[in-house]
Amino acid sequence: MGFQTVSHVTSVAKEPHHIYSSSPMGSVNVPHTILNPRHLTPLQSFGDLTGIPEARAIEQHAVVTPIDATCLHQYLQAHPNRQLTNYLVTAFRDGFRIGHKGPRVTHYAPNLPSAFAHPEAIDRALAKEVSIGRIAGPFSSPPFTNLQCSGLGLVPKDGAGWRLIFYLSAPEGDSVNDFISPDEFSLRYHTIDDAMNILHGLGPNALMAKADLRSAFRLCPVSPIDWPLLGIHWRGQFFVDKCLPLGLWSSPYLIFNLLADALQWCLQHHFAVPHSFHYLNKFSLPAPLDRTFATGK
């Protein structure tokens, strides 16, 4: 039995290999460490700000995401897992908690050699992220009294260019990742056998479209409560990352095990793609040969 790939959208970065894949639909549990606290005052939401005027300006930086929480709520109203639905809607409105359970103390980890080898690429990447609101800054002094700065680096993109990464596993024993439980954020990936079983059930010459979520992690805003954990120090200036970064241990779980599972459910129940499934940020949309993808028939 064969199948045809009928479409493909540019993929995003390869994600850390130490996290695994998604749970059966409707059975996803949301760890208590990432549930958003309610009834926070604005100052509590932003942690301990320093007294400098630039730092006060960070209070005006809203949670930024292209995903409309109200629209997402409408699409997920019939989802069987109400905890998941309520969590996602709240998180896209107020930001995702990253699951950090360690001390909130200042530290500055050194940037990676790749950053110093290509400083102009770091400059461009930071300027882009600041311009679209996903990173706040630059600040001449740390905007939080307990700001933790992790190392910046670069990895080559598929094709050409560089991708900005955050090394959140340093300093060893006292890094942001050291205080995020791998047990709470582990995943089990779908396998090629899962895909072949679906295609086998659709009959000979089944079609399969594939679509990738571009910059998937960056779609997910971080709760202002956790902004002090995501500091950046570059060229004597300070920045704060406001979206899930590559390199954060909980990012694959938050985006792929929660958001991607919800999007898969939407494809199956609202867009007549009953056999869709995802591997990380890559969605496969199989259908029998006589199925028309464009019209959803």
N, C-alpha and C positions, 0 to 999 in steps of 0.2 A: 504494500500500500504506500502511495506517495502523497505528498502534500506540496502546495505551492505557497511561497511567501509573497503576498501581494502588496505590502507596504512596509516601510521602515523609516522611523524618525531618528534623528541624531541622538546617540546615547550620552549619558552623563558619565562622571568619573567612576572608576572601579572602587568599590567601597571596602572598608577594612575587612579582612578575611576572618577575624576572630568572632564575628557575630553570625548567627544562623537564621532561618526563614519564617513563613507565616503560618498562623493557626487556622483550624477549620472555621469557616464563616459562622459568626454568631457566638463563638466560644472564647473570644479574646478577652482576657482579663487585664484591667488597667492597674498597674502597680500603685499602691497608696502614695509612694514617694513622689509621683508626678501629678497627683491630683492638685488642682489649683485651690489654695486657701481662699475663702470668701470673705467679704466685708473688710478688705484691706484699705487703709487710708492711703492717699497718694504718696506720702512720705515713706510709709512702710513698704509700698510697692517698689520703690526705687532704692531701698537700702540706705546706707549711711553715706550721704553726699558730703563732699568737702565744701568749704565755704567759698570757693572761687566762683565768680559769675558764670564762667563757662560750664561748670559742673551743674549749676542750677538750670542751665538751658536744656540739660538732658531730660528734664521732666516734661519738656514739650515734645520729645520724640515719641510718637505713638507707635504701638505695635504695627508692623508693616507686613502685609501679605496680599497677594493677588486673589486669594481664595475668600469668597464671600461667605461668612459664617451663617448668615440668614438663609442664603440659597442652599448651602450644604445641609442645614437643618431640614429644609423642605424635602430634599431628596432622600434623607435618611429617616423620615418620620415613621416608615413602616419597617425599619430594620429591627430584627428580633433582639439585638443586644442594646438595650437602652443605656446601659452604663457607657458603652463605647460611643454611642451617638452623642450623649450629653457631654462626655469628656471632649470629643473632637470639636464640637460646636463652641464650647467654652474656651478651649485651647486656641482656636483660631481667632477668637475675639480678644482674649486676655493674654495669650502666649502660653507655650508649652513649658512646664517644669522639666528640668533635665535629669532629675533623680539623684542629685548630689546630696550626700549625707555627711560631709566632712566639715571641718572648721572653715570659717570665712576669714582668712588672714591674708595679708598682702604678700605676694611674691612675684618676681619677674624672672621668667625662664628665658634663656638666650634664644634668639632667632636661629634658624637652621642655616647651614652653609649655602644652601641653594638660594636663600633670600639675598645673601651678600654677593653671590655670583651674578645675580640678575636683578639688581635693585630697581631698575626702571620698570620691570614687570610687576614688582610689588607695588610701586607707586601707581601704576595704571589700574591694578586690581583694586586697591584700596579706594582710589578716586571713583571708580565705577560703583563699588558697593556703597560708598557714602552718598553718591548722587541719587541712587534709587532708594535710599533710606534703610538699607539692611545693616549698615554699620554707622554708628554715631561717632562724631569727631570731625577734625582732630581737636584735642584739648592740650593746652600747654602744661597742665598738671593732671595727676590722676583724678578723674571725676568722682571716684568713690574712695572712701578712706580704707576700704578693704579690697581694693582692686587686685585681681589675680591675672597676670599677663602670661600667656603661653606663647611658645615660639611660632613664628611664621615661617613658611617654606613654600616651595614650588614643586610641582610634578608636571611632566609634559602632558599636554592634552593629546588625545588621538587625532592625528593629522598634523596640527601645528599649534603653537602657542603654549601658554602655561596655565595651570590651575592652582589657585591659592589654597593652601592647606594650613591647618592649625595643629601643632603638635601638643596635644592636651595630655600627654602621658609623661611630661617632665615638669618639675624635677621628680625623679623616681621616689615613690613612697609618699609624696606630698603633692601629687598632681591632681588636676580636676578629675581625670579618669580613675585615679586610685580610690576615689570615694563614691563611685557609681557601681552598684552591685551588678556583676555580669549575670548572676542568677535571675535577677528581675527583668533583664533585657535580652535574654537569649532567644534565638529564633531557629526554626527548622525550615530550610528552603524547600520549595517545590523541586522535584527532580525531573529529569528527562523522561523517566518512566511515567510520571503523571501526565506529561504532555502526550506521550505515545498512546496511553490508554484512552485519552479523550479523542485523539485523532482516529484511533482504531474504531471507536464507537460511531464516528461520523461517516465511515465508509470510504471507498477508494477515491483518490484525487481530491480529498478535502482541502479547502483553502485555509490559510492562516495569515492574518494581518498581524503586524507587530508595531507597537508604539511605546516609546520611552518617555518617562517624565523628565523633562529637561531641568537641570539644577534642582532636583527633587528636594534635597534637604533645605535649600534656601527658601522654599515655599512656606516653611514652618517657622513662625515667629517664636522667639524665646520669651518667657515671662520676664518682665522687668525685675522680679524678685531675684532672678538668676543672672542678670546682666553683669554684676560685679565679678562673676566667675569667668567671664569671657572677654577679658581685657587684652589689648594689643599695644605693644610699645615699638614704635618704628620712627627712626630719624629724630629722636628726642621728643616725639609727640605721642599722645595716648588716644586710643580708639576703644570702642565697645561694640562687640558683635551682638546683633539683636536677632539673628536667625540661627537655626541649627547648623553648626559647622561640620565639615568633613573632619573626621578624627575624634569626634565625641562618641564614646561607647554607646550611649543611649540613642543616638540619632537613627541608626538603622531600624531599631525597634519602633521608635515613634513614627517615623515616616512610612516604613514598609509594613510593619505588622499591624499598625492602626489605620493610618490614612489609606495605604494602598489596598488593604482589605475592604475598607469602606467604599473606595472607588470601584473595586471589583464588584461588590454587591450592587452598586448603582448601575454598572454596565449590564449586569445580569437581569435586573428587575425594572429598569427604566428605559434601556436602550436595546432591548431584544438581542443581547449577546449572551445567551445562557451558558455557553461553555468557556467563557473568558477566564483566564487565570493570570497570575503575575509571578515573576521571579525577580526579587528586588524591585527596581523601578521599571522593569520591562514587562509590559502587558502583552499577552498573546491572545488573539481573538480568532479562534478556529470556528469553522462553519462548514457544512456540507457544500459540495460543488455547486448546487443550484441556489445557494444563499446569496443575497445581494447585500453587501456591507453598507454601501452608500445610503441606501434608503432604509436600512434596518428591518427589511422584510425577511 
